Amino acid sequence: MEVLAILIPVSLFLGLLGLGAFYWTLKRGMYDDPEGDSRRILNPEFDDAPKPVEKDKP
């Protein structure tokens, strides 16, 4: 039972830390442009696929 005296405050602190991080991301506007993300994923300029390897022809 003594371990609960440590685990409860630690879990409350971690929960508040996560809530604070979420609030910080809201204030910085990280969720404001979902339409832009959907367009960037289809743009070939941002394509991270590896380029095909050209084989030497003898």
Secondary structure by P-SEA (a helix, b strand, c coil): ccccccaaaaaaaaaaaaaaaaaaaaaacccccaaaaaaaaacccccccccbbbbbcc
